[in-house]
Amino acid sequence: MRWLAVFLLLAMPAAAQQRPAPGGGADHPLVGRYDGSVQRLREQRDYAEMRVVTAPVLGAHRVGGGPRAVEANSTAVAGRTLRLRYEGPAGRSPLELVRNWQQRMERDGFRTVFACEARACGGTGSDLWFAVTEGLPINAGLPSNWDGQAFAALRLERPQGDVWVSILSVPGGGNRPPMTLIDVVETRPMETDRIVFVDAAAMERAISTTGRVALYGIRFDTDRAEPRPESRATLEEIAKYLRANPTVSVIVTGHTDSQGAFDYNVDLSRRRASAVATALTRDFGIAALRLTAFGAGMAAPTAANDSDQGRGQNRRVEIVRR
């Protein structure tokens, strides 16, 4: 009867389970929480890419020390991501935890794409553990007790974008309760309305008028400072502008949205600005003395940070004439 009571609590409507967690977090409304468990991690990204494991992960899939999640055993998804880690409750097995989540979510329209237990997850089981925990650049903090692990990947199809959920539960070890890692991806296309290509002529007009130009064509991975390869076209236009105006020196200013700590964002924006300046010198021959890197962090938004669109508008690189 006790098990039935726990199951019924888990099977409650999703909205009723979106309870506060330690640190002020909340459960995902489509996933809920196993009654009696405690949330120990909650990290959200507006847009990220990952592979959700959808088949056994075998060591043979890994080539030259590359990723364990590949096309043969996983599905690539992208969108708003949320990584959660729960502890407990004591006395429950990983399989019981995962199966309860499966049943509740299937009742709400999800379909189980793949599920496994222990070594049935592929090889020794360690490859699946690594494939899941390394799926996002966020420390999972999950014990490597893959011998007793249970896993399920589920998908909810909906017009506004599918939702993928990955659930990996492992024994806590010793007298510790089990730990469960949940990744939720609400798929949607990457915001492209902010990736505006500004050529050298447009840069000159903007800088002549306002002393600055905001650029959205320089892209970075989450929490990374090196410009992505698709940024090269915009970097070339900055170099063209600077070559056409050889007496001009500029401040390369990095801007972030308001997610994360203030000091961290200032440092990240500074490192991004420095990486842009380095690329202009290294790859395009612009004299380093003409470039000053500066990180503004979240201090100079152009829009409110309470929506994806606003945050996307605030993440930018600006060229400011000195």
C-alpha positions as CSV (number, residue, x, y, z in Angstrom):
1,M,0.0,0.0,0.0
2,R,2.9,2.4,0.7
3,W,4.2,1.9,-2.8
4,L,0.8,2.5,-4.2
5,A,0.5,5.8,-2.3
6,V,3.9,6.9,-3.6
7,F,2.9,6.1,-7.2
8,L,-0.4,8.0,-6.8
9,L,1.5,11.0,-5.6
10,L,3.8,10.8,-8.6
11,A,0.8,10.3,-10.9
12,M,-0.8,13.6,-9.8
13,P,-1.3,16.3,-12.5
14,A,2.0,17.9,-13.5
15,A,0.9,21.4,-12.5
16,A,0.3,20.2,-8.9
17,Q,3.8,19.0,-8.6
18,Q,5.7,22.1,-9.6
19,R,6.8,22.7,-6.1
20,P,9.7,24.8,-4.8
21,A,13.0,23.1,-4.3
22,P,16.0,23.9,-2.1
23,G,17.6,27.0,-3.4
24,G,14.3,28.3,-4.9
25,G,14.2,26.0,-7.9
26,A,11.1,24.2,-9.2
27,D,10.4,20.9,-10.8
28,H,9.7,20.8,-14.5
29,P,5.9,20.9,-14.9
30,L,5.8,18.1,-17.4
31,V,8.1,15.8,-15.4
32,G,7.2,16.3,-11.7
33,R,9.1,14.8,-8.8
34,Y,9.1,11.4,-7.1
35,D,7.5,12.0,-3.7
36,G,10.1,12.3,-0.9
37,S,13.1,13.2,-3.2
38,V,15.1,16.4,-2.9
39,Q,16.3,18.5,-5.7
40,R,20.1,19.1,-5.6
41,L,20.7,20.6,-9.1
42,R,18.8,22.9,-11.4
43,E,20.5,24.4,-14.4
44,Q,18.7,25.9,-17.4
45,R,19.9,27.0,-20.8
46,D,17.8,29.1,-23.2
47,Y,19.2,27.2,-26.1
48,A,21.6,24.2,-26.2
49,E,22.2,21.1,-28.3
50,M,22.6,17.6,-27.0
51,R,22.0,14.0,-28.1
52,V,19.4,12.0,-26.2
53,V,20.3,8.3,-25.9
54,T,17.8,6.2,-27.8
55,A,19.6,2.8,-28.1
56,P,22.2,0.8,-26.2
57,V,25.5,2.6,-26.0
58,L,28.4,0.3,-26.9
59,G,32.1,1.1,-26.5
60,A,32.5,0.2,-30.2
61,H,30.6,3.4,-31.1
62,R,33.3,5.5,-29.6
63,V,36.0,6.3,-32.2
64,G,39.4,7.8,-31.2
65,G,38.3,9.0,-27.8
66,G,35.3,10.9,-29.3
67,P,31.8,11.2,-27.7
68,R,29.9,8.1,-26.7
69,A,26.5,9.5,-27.9
70,V,26.6,9.3,-31.7
71,E,24.1,8.9,-34.5
72,A,24.0,5.1,-34.0
73,N,22.7,5.3,-30.5
74,S,21.1,8.7,-30.0
75,T,19.0,11.5,-31.4
76,A,20.2,15.1,-31.8
77,V,17.9,17.7,-30.3
78,A,18.1,21.4,-29.6
79,G,16.2,24.0,-27.7
80,R,15.5,25.1,-24.1
81,T,17.3,22.7,-21.8
82,L,16.9,22.0,-18.1
83,R,19.2,19.7,-16.1
84,L,17.9,18.4,-12.8
85,R,19.3,16.1,-10.2
86,Y,17.3,14.5,-7.4
87,E,18.4,12.7,-4.3
88,G,16.3,9.9,-2.8
89,P,14.1,8.8,-1.4
90,A,15.8,6.2,0.6
91,G,14.7,2.6,0.2
92,R,13.8,3.0,-3.5
93,S,15.7,1.3,-6.3
94,P,16.7,3.2,-9.5
95,L,14.5,1.0,-11.5
96,E,11.4,1.8,-9.3
97,L,12.1,5.5,-9.7
98,V,12.5,5.5,-13.4
99,R,9.5,3.2,-14.0
100,N,7.3,5.5,-11.9
101,W,8.3,8.5,-13.9
102,Q,7.7,6.6,-17.1
103,Q,4.2,5.5,-16.1
104,R,3.2,9.0,-15.0
105,M,4.6,10.7,-18.1
106,E,3.2,8.1,-20.5
107,R,-0.2,8.8,-19.0
108,D,0.3,12.4,-19.9
109,G,1.1,11.7,-23.5
110,F,4.8,10.9,-23.6
111,R,6.1,7.9,-25.5
112,T,9.0,5.8,-24.2
113,V,11.6,5.8,-27.0
114,F,14.2,3.6,-25.1
115,A,14.6,2.2,-21.7
116,C,17.1,-0.2,-20.1
117,E,18.6,-1.4,-16.9
118,A,22.2,-2.1,-15.8
119,R,24.3,-3.8,-18.4
120,A,21.4,-4.1,-20.8
121,C,22.1,-0.4,-21.4
122,G,25.1,-1.5,-23.5
123,G,28.5,-3.1,-22.7
124,T,29.4,-2.7,-19.1
125,G,26.9,0.1,-18.7
126,S,29.5,2.8,-18.2
127,D,29.3,4.0,-21.8
128,L,25.6,4.9,-21.3
129,W,26.4,6.7,-18.0
130,F,29.1,8.8,-19.7
131,A,26.9,9.5,-22.8
132,V,24.1,10.8,-20.6
133,T,26.1,12.8,-18.0
134,E,28.3,14.4,-20.7
135,G,25.3,15.4,-22.8
136,L,25.3,18.9,-21.5
137,P,28.3,21.1,-20.4
138,I,26.9,21.0,-16.8
139,N,28.5,18.9,-14.0
140,A,25.9,16.2,-13.4
141,G,27.3,15.3,-9.9
142,L,26.0,11.7,-10.4
143,P,27.7,8.8,-8.7
144,S,29.3,6.4,-11.2
145,N,27.3,3.4,-10.0
146,W,26.3,2.1,-13.4
147,D,25.9,-1.5,-12.4
148,G,22.6,-0.7,-10.7
149,Q,21.5,2.1,-13.1
150,A,18.1,2.4,-14.8
151,F,17.4,4.7,-17.8
152,A,14.5,5.9,-19.9
153,A,14.2,8.4,-22.8
154,L,10.7,9.7,-23.5
155,R,9.3,12.0,-26.1
156,L,6.2,14.2,-26.2
157,E,5.1,15.3,-29.7
158,R,3.3,18.7,-29.8
159,P,2.8,21.4,-32.4
160,Q,4.9,24.0,-30.7
161,G,7.9,21.7,-30.5
162,D,8.6,18.2,-29.1
163,V,9.8,17.7,-25.6
164,W,12.5,15.1,-24.9
165,V,13.2,13.8,-21.4
166,S,16.2,11.7,-20.4
167,I,16.0,10.0,-16.9
168,L,19.1,8.2,-15.5
169,S,18.9,6.9,-11.9
170,V,21.8,5.2,-10.0
171,P,22.3,3.8,-6.5
172,G,23.8,6.3,-4.1
173,G,26.4,4.0,-2.8
174,G,26.9,2.9,0.8
175,N,24.0,4.2,2.9
176,R,23.2,7.0,0.5
177,P,19.8,7.2,-1.3
178,P,19.6,6.8,-5.1
179,M,20.4,9.8,-7.3
180,T,18.5,10.6,-10.5
181,L,19.6,12.9,-13.3
182,I,16.9,14.3,-15.6
183,D,17.5,16.3,-18.8
184,V,14.5,18.1,-20.4
185,V,14.8,19.6,-23.9
186,E,11.9,21.6,-25.2
187,T,12.8,21.6,-28.9
188,R,12.5,24.7,-31.0
189,P,14.6,26.3,-33.8
190,M,17.5,28.5,-32.7
191,E,16.5,32.2,-32.7
192,T,17.8,33.5,-36.0
193,D,16.1,36.9,-35.9
194,R,19.1,38.3,-33.9
195,I,21.7,36.9,-36.3
196,V,21.8,40.0,-38.4
197,F,24.6,40.3,-40.9
198,V,26.1,43.8,-40.9
199,D,28.6,44.5,-43.6
200,A,31.5,47.0,-43.5
201,A,29.5,49.8,-45.1
202,A,26.6,49.4,-42.6
203,M,29.2,49.4,-39.7
204,E,30.7,52.6,-41.0
205,R,27.3,54.3,-41.2
206,A,26.3,53.2,-37.7
207,I,29.6,54.2,-36.1
208,S,29.6,57.5,-37.9
209,T,26.1,58.2,-36.5
210,T,26.2,56.8,-33.0
211,G,29.8,55.9,-32.4
212,R,29.0,52.2,-32.1
213,V,27.5,49.2,-33.8
214,A,25.9,46.1,-32.3
215,L,26.7,42.8,-33.9
216,Y,24.7,39.6,-33.6
217,G,26.6,37.6,-36.2
218,I,29.4,36.7,-33.8
219,R,28.2,33.6,-32.0
220,F,29.5,31.7,-29.0
221,D,28.7,28.3,-27.4
222,T,27.1,28.5,-24.0
223,D,29.7,29.5,-21.4
224,R,32.5,29.5,-24.1
225,A,34.6,32.4,-25.2
226,E,35.9,31.3,-28.6
227,P,33.7,32.6,-31.6
228,R,31.9,29.8,-33.4
229,P,33.0,29.2,-37.1
230,E,29.9,30.9,-38.5
231,S,31.2,34.2,-36.9
232,R,33.9,34.5,-39.5
233,A,31.8,36.4,-42.0
234,T,31.1,39.2,-39.5
235,L,34.7,39.2,-38.4
236,E,35.8,39.7,-42.0
237,E,33.4,42.8,-42.3
238,I,34.9,44.3,-39.1
239,A,38.4,43.9,-40.6
240,K,37.2,45.5,-43.9
241,Y,35.8,48.5,-41.9
242,L,39.1,48.9,-40.0
243,R,41.2,48.6,-43.1
244,A,39.1,51.2,-44.8
245,N,39.6,53.5,-41.8
246,P,43.2,53.0,-40.8
247,T,43.3,55.8,-38.3
248,V,40.4,54.5,-36.3
249,S,40.8,52.5,-33.1
250,V,37.9,50.6,-31.5
251,I,36.7,49.1,-28.3
252,V,35.5,45.5,-28.8
253,T,32.8,45.2,-26.1
254,G,31.2,41.9,-25.0
255,H,27.7,41.8,-23.6
256,T,25.7,39.0,-21.9
257,D,22.2,38.5,-20.7
258,S,21.4,38.5,-16.9
259,Q,21.5,34.7,-16.4
260,G,24.2,33.7,-14.0
261,A,26.3,35.6,-11.5
262,F,27.3,39.2,-12.2
263,D,31.0,38.7,-11.9
264,Y,31.0,35.6,-14.0
265,N,29.2,37.4,-16.8
266,V,31.6,40.3,-16.7
267,D,34.5,37.9,-17.0
268,L,32.8,35.8,-19.7
269,S,32.0,39.0,-21.8
270,R,35.6,40.2,-21.3
271,R,37.0,36.8,-22.5
272,R,34.7,36.9,-25.5
273,A,35.7,40.4,-26.4
274,S,39.4,39.4,-26.1
275,A,38.9,36.4,-28.3
276,V,37.3,38.6,-31.0
277,A,40.2,41.0,-30.8
278,T,42.7,38.1,-31.0
279,A,40.9,36.7,-34.0
280,L,41.0,40.1,-35.8
281,T,44.7,40.3,-35.2
282,R,45.6,36.7,-35.8
283,D,43.4,35.9,-38.8
284,F,42.9,39.3,-40.5
285,G,46.1,41.2,-39.7
286,I,44.5,44.1,-37.7
287,A,47.1,45.7,-35.4
288,A,46.5,44.8,-31.8
289,L,47.1,48.4,-30.7
290,R,43.9,49.4,-32.5
291,L,41.8,47.0,-30.5
292,T,40.8,47.3,-26.8
293,A,38.8,44.4,-25.4
294,F,36.2,45.2,-22.7
295,G,33.6,43.1,-20.9
296,A,30.3,44.9,-20.0
297,G,28.6,41.7,-18.8
298,M,24.9,42.3,-18.1
299,A,25.3,46.0,-17.3
300,A,24.1,47.5,-20.6
301,P,21.0,45.6,-21.8
302,T,19.1,46.8,-24.8
303,A,15.9,44.9,-23.8
304,A,14.4,43.3,-20.7
305,N,15.9,40.0,-19.7
306,D,12.6,38.3,-18.9
307,S,12.1,36.6,-22.3
308,D,14.1,34.5,-24.7
309,Q,13.9,37.3,-27.3
310,G,15.1,40.0,-24.8
311,R,18.0,37.9,-23.6
312,G,18.9,37.1,-27.2
313,Q,19.0,40.8,-28.0
314,N,21.3,41.5,-25.0
315,R,23.8,38.8,-26.0
316,R,26.0,40.7,-28.5
317,V,29.4,42.2,-29.4
318,E,29.6,45.9,-30.0
319,I,32.3,47.8,-31.8
320,V,32.7,51.3,-30.2
321,R,34.9,54.0,-31.8
322,R,37.5,55.3,-29.3
